[in-house]
Amino acid sequence: MPKSERKILLDFEKPLAELENRINQIRELAKDCSSVDVSEQISQLEAKATQLRQEIFNGLSPVQRLQLARHPRRPSTLDYIQAICDEWIELHGDRGGSDDPAIVGGLARIDGKPIIIIGHQKGRDTKDNVARNFGMASAGGYRKAMRLMEHGNSFGMPILTFIDTPGAWPGVEAEKLGQGEAIAYNLRSMFHLDVPIICTVIGEGGSGGALGIGVGDRLLMLEHSVYTVASPEACAAILWKDAGKASQAADALKITSWDLKNIGII
């Protein structure tokens, strides 16, 4: 199997993967010995796998859901665009000399209706992640996003944003380029747009980096996504001077979709 297609397993997924591998092995053996009927055995194992899958994913801790949110094979903004849009034209640049690849956006149609789509974009491998700065947008990225939102507002096009970032780019250069001002401007401006805005956390919703495209009429989250003021690792390092306490921090921060729905954030 090519390296790019290699399946990546999290620790809590391994029992399920072992059971699925066993089912596949029995299927392969049945092909070589057609006189043996293993359909009942396979059916029982598949039922067991379904039950195990439900038990595993219903019982995940916040830090395990964080692992899923960061999974390198998790669908990205461009994946969702390809899946749900009839047409898509990416637009580039903030008209100030920057075109941040950590944020993508453009014109699209869904069921024939024109919309604006904007979202954070992570990479699929190390090279792609470096090129897209691991989904951490710069000031230029947020200005590009606002330019597209204002364009959509001018033409009465609803806006969809997809949030998937560990946070805004925290580098010194980002501050020189006005990172804080760019995010603050977006926060204020999105409140004043006339068109409907739906914001969806599709992976990580990290701090101000998420808020920069996260003000809307509806805030949605996928089941195994997270939304937080700071990463659990950063929180643990600040509070306890020990990033190893990230699991404890994740519990306290209420980062999961279930927690945030219960307290009325989404």
N, C-alpha and C positions, 0 to 999 in steps of 0.2 A: 504494500500500500504506500503511495507517495507520502512523504513527510507532511505535506500540507493537509492531507486528508486523514492523518492519524487521529484516532479517537482519543480525546482527553478525558480521563475519569477523575472525579473528585472522590475522596476517601469514602464518603457515605454512599456513593453510587456503586462501589465495587461488589457488594453482595448481589445487587440486581444484575450487574454485568455478568457475573459468574453464572447466574441462573439463565440469563439469555443466551450465553455461550453454550450452556448445556443443551438448551432447546435446539439451537442451530446444529450442534453435533449430532443429536438424535435424528434430525431431519436429513443430514448428509448420509448417515448410516442407513437410513430407510431407503434412500435412493439406490444404494448398492445392494440392498436386500429387499426387493419389492414383495417378497412372499411374507414378510413380517409386518403386521399392522401395528403401528405405534401411534395412531391418531389419538387414542384415548389417553395415552401417557403424555403426549404433547399438549393435549387440551388441558389436562390437569396441571401441567407445569406452567402453561400460559396463564391459567387462572391464578396460580400461586404468584407468578410474576406481577400480575395486575394488582393483587392484594399487597404485595411487598412494595411496589411502587407507590401506592397510596399511603402506606404506613410510613415510608421514608420521607416523602415530600410533604405529608401533613404534619410530620413531627420535627421539621427542620428548626434549628436554633437561628437566631438573628445572624450570627456570624457565618453560618452555613448558607443562608440566603444571600449574604454578601458575596460568598464565593461564587454562587450561581450568577449573581448580577455582574460579576467580573469575568465570567467564563469567556475564554478567547473565541469560542465558537458561537457565542450568543449573537443573534441577529442584530445588525446595526441599522442606522437610519437609512442607508442606501438599500439595504435588504428589504426593509419595509416599503420603501418607495417602489422598488421593483415589483413587490408582491401586490400592492393595493392600487397603484396608479395606472390609468389607461395611457397617459402621456406624461413625459417628464423632460423638462429642459433646465439644466443647472445654470444658475447665474453666478457670476464671480465678482469679487472685488468690493471694497468699501468706498470706492471713489476717493480714497485718500492715500493710495499707493500700496495698499495691503490686500492680500487675498488669502486669508487664513484657512488652510485645509482641515483644521480641526472642527470647523463648522461648514456644513454644506447647506445649500438652499436653492430654491428656484420655483419655477412655475410648473403646475401639474394639473391633471384632470382626474377626478374620480367620478365614475358614472356620468361622464360628460360635463361635470361642473368644475369650473376653474378655481383653483385654490393656490395658496402659497404654502410650501413646506420648508421648514428649517430644522436642522438638527445637528447635534454633536456627532462626529464621526471618528471612531477609533480604527486602528489598523487590524489586519488579520495575522500578521507576523511581525517580527522585530523591526524589519526594514520599513514596513508600512506604518507601524506604530510610531517610529521615529519621525517619519515624514508627516504624520498627522498629530505629532506631539501628544500621543496617547489620549487624544480627545480633550486635551486641556487648551481651551481657546485663549487667544490673545485679545487685546483691545480691538484690533482690526477685525477679528472674528465677530465680536459683538456689534461693532459698527456695521459690518456687512449684514448681519442679521436684522438690525433695525432698518437699514436701507430697504431690504426686501419687505419687511413688515409695512413700512410707509408706502411702498409701491402697491402692495396688496390693498392697503386701506384706501388709496386713491382710486382704485378700480373696483372697490366693493368685493374683494375676494377674501373669503374666510382664511384663517391662518392656522396651520397645524405645526406644533413644535414637538420634536422628539428629543428628550433629555437623556444623555448618557455620558457623563463626565465625572472623573474623580474630583474635579474642581477647576477653577480658572487657572491659567498658567501663573505660577507663583514667582517667576524669575524677576531679577532686578530690572531687566530690559522691559518686562511687562509693565512695571511701575513707571518707568520712563515714558512709555507710550500711552499712559493714562488708563491703566486697567480698571481702577476703581471708578473713575469718572465714566468710562464707557458702560460699565454694568449699571451704575446709578442712573445714567441717562436712559438706558433701556427700561429699567424698572418704572421710572416716571412716565416714559412715553407710552409703554404698553397699556397703562391704565387709561390713556386718553384715546386709544384707537377705537374706531366706530364698528369695525367688523368683528364677528365672533372669533375667539381664539381658544383653541383646545390644546392644552399642554399634556404630554404623556411621558412619564418616566419609563423608559424601556430597558434600563440597566442601572447604572449608578446615577443618583441625583446628588451631586456633591456641592454643598455650600453655595457661595455666590456664583460659581460657575454654572450651576443649574438655574439659579434665579434669573440670570441674565437673559434667558429665553423662556422663563417659567411663569410669567404673569398672564393669566388668562381667565376666561369665563368658566372653564372647567379644568380641573387638574386631575388627571388619571394616572394610575400606576399599574404596570403589569404585576402579576401575583408575586413573582420572584425577583422583583426589583427593590431598590432601597433609595431612601431620600433622607438626607441628613445634613445637619449644620456643619459637621466635620467628620472626617473618616474616623472609624473606631480606633485605628492605630494612632492618629494624631491626637484624638481625645485622651487616650490612655497615656501618651507621652506627656501631654500637658498636665493632666490631673495627678498621675501617679509616677511620672518620670520613667515609665516602663511600657513600651509599645507592646510587650508580651501580654498585657492585660486587655488586649483589643476585644476579646470575647465578652469580658465584663462590661466594657464600654458600649459594645453593640447592644447588650441587653438594656442598659440604662438610657441609651439615646432614642429608643423606640423608632428604629429605622425601617421597619418592614411595612409592607402595604397593609397588613392586617392591623398593626398598631396604629398607623396613621389614619386608617378608615375609622377605627374605634374612637379616636380623639377628634375627628372631624376635619382633618387637614385635607383629605381627598374625598 
